[in-house]
Amino acid sequence: QVQLVESGGGLVQAGGSLRLSCAASGSIFSITSISWYRQAPGEQRGVVAIITSVGSTNYADSVKGRFTISRDKAKNTVYLQMNSLKPEDTAVYYCRVITRSAFTYWGQGTQVTVSS
C-alpha cells in the first residue's frame, strides 16, 4: 500500500507560480513512477507530468517549458513547479503512483485556480 498526500494548491493570478507537493508513505520501495494528473470541470483527467524511479521525466505538450516535475528522495516527495500559469491550468491536480506490481494509487487532489 502507498499513501499519497498532495498540498500546495491555491488561487493565483495568471502569470504566477505555484509548487505542488506529493508526499508518499507506505511501500514506497515498490514505486516505479509518480505522475501528476489534472481534471478540470467537465473534462477527463489527463496526465501533466511523470517522473520515473530512475529520474526520467516527461510532460504534456500544454505544460512543457512552464512546469517542472522533481523529486526529493530523502523526503519521499515529488514536486510540480508550475510557472507562467494560465487560466486554462485551473483544475484539481492529483498525484498518481504506479508500483512494480502494477498497482495504482491516487492522492486526494489539490485545487489550483488561476484567475485572469
C-alpha positions as CSV (number, residue, x, y, z in Angstrom):
1,Q,0.0,0.0,0.0
2,V,1.1,3.5,-0.8
3,Q,-0.4,6.6,0.7
4,L,-0.2,10.0,-1.1
5,V,-0.9,13.4,0.3
6,E,-0.9,16.4,-2.0
7,S,-0.5,20.0,-1.0
8,G,0.3,23.4,-2.4
9,G,-2.7,24.3,-4.4
10,G,-4.4,27.6,-4.2
11,L,-5.5,30.7,-6.1
12,V,-3.0,32.6,-8.2
13,Q,-3.2,35.2,-10.9
14,A,-2.3,34.4,-14.5
15,G,1.5,34.5,-14.9
16,G,2.1,33.5,-11.4
17,S,3.6,30.3,-9.9
18,L,2.7,27.5,-7.5
19,R,4.6,24.5,-6.3
20,L,2.6,21.3,-5.6
21,S,3.9,18.6,-3.3
22,C,3.1,14.9,-3.2
23,A,4.3,13.1,-0.1
24,A,4.4,9.3,-0.3
25,S,4.4,6.9,2.5
26,G,4.0,3.1,2.9
27,S,5.5,0.7,0.4
28,I,7.5,3.4,-1.4
29,F,10.3,1.0,-2.4
30,S,7.8,-0.5,-4.9
31,I,7.1,2.7,-6.7
32,T,8.2,2.7,-10.4
33,S,6.8,6.1,-11.4
34,I,4.9,9.1,-10.0
35,S,2.7,11.3,-12.1
36,W,0.7,14.5,-11.8
37,Y,-2.7,14.5,-13.4
38,R,-5.3,17.2,-13.6
39,Q,-9.0,17.4,-14.1
40,A,-11.0,20.5,-14.9
41,P,-14.8,20.6,-14.5
42,G,-16.5,18.7,-17.3
43,E,-13.3,17.3,-18.6
44,Q,-11.4,14.0,-18.4
45,R,-8.5,13.6,-16.1
46,G,-5.3,13.9,-18.0
47,V,-1.6,13.4,-17.4
48,V,0.5,16.5,-16.8
49,A,4.0,15.2,-15.9
50,I,5.7,12.0,-14.9
51,I,8.9,11.1,-13.2
52,T,10.2,7.5,-13.1
53,S,12.2,5.7,-10.4
54,V,15.4,6.4,-12.5
55,G,14.6,10.1,-12.8
56,S,13.3,10.3,-16.3
57,T,10.7,12.9,-16.9
58,N,8.0,13.6,-19.5
59,Y,5.4,16.4,-19.9
60,A,2.2,17.1,-21.6
61,D,2.7,19.4,-24.5
62,S,0.5,22.0,-22.9
63,V,2.8,22.5,-19.9
64,K,6.3,21.9,-21.5
65,G,8.6,24.8,-20.7
66,R,6.4,26.0,-17.9
67,F,6.1,23.1,-15.4
68,T,8.9,21.0,-13.8
69,I,8.5,17.7,-12.0
70,S,11.2,16.8,-9.5
71,R,11.7,14.6,-6.5
72,D,13.4,14.6,-3.1
73,K,14.2,11.0,-2.3
74,A,15.1,11.8,1.3
75,K,11.6,13.3,1.9
76,N,9.8,10.8,-0.3
77,T,8.2,13.7,-2.0
78,V,7.6,14.7,-5.6
79,Y,7.1,18.3,-6.6
80,L,5.4,20.0,-9.5
81,Q,6.7,23.5,-10.0
82,M,4.2,25.5,-12.1
83,N,5.3,28.8,-13.7
84,S,3.6,31.2,-16.1
85,L,0.3,29.8,-15.0
86,K,-2.7,30.3,-17.3
87,P,-6.4,30.3,-16.6
88,E,-6.6,27.0,-18.6
89,D,-4.4,25.4,-16.0
90,T,-7.3,25.7,-13.5
91,A,-8.1,22.1,-12.3
92,V,-7.9,19.7,-9.5
93,Y,-4.3,18.2,-9.5
94,Y,-3.8,14.6,-8.5
95,C,-0.7,12.7,-7.7
96,R,-0.6,9.1,-9.0
97,V,1.8,6.3,-8.3
98,I,2.4,3.0,-10.1
99,T,4.2,0.2,-8.3
100,R,6.2,-2.8,-9.6
101,S,3.1,-5.0,-9.1
102,A,1.2,-2.6,-11.4
103,F,-1.0,-1.3,-8.6
104,T,-2.1,2.3,-8.9
105,Y,-2.7,4.7,-6.1
106,W,-4.1,8.2,-6.2
107,G,-3.9,11.2,-3.8
108,Q,-7.0,13.2,-2.8
109,G,-6.3,16.0,-5.1
110,T,-5.5,19.7,-4.6
111,Q,-7.3,22.6,-6.3
112,V,-5.4,25.0,-8.5
113,T,-7.3,28.1,-9.6
114,V,-5.7,30.6,-12.0
115,S,-7.5,34.0,-12.4
116,S,-7.2,36.1,-15.5
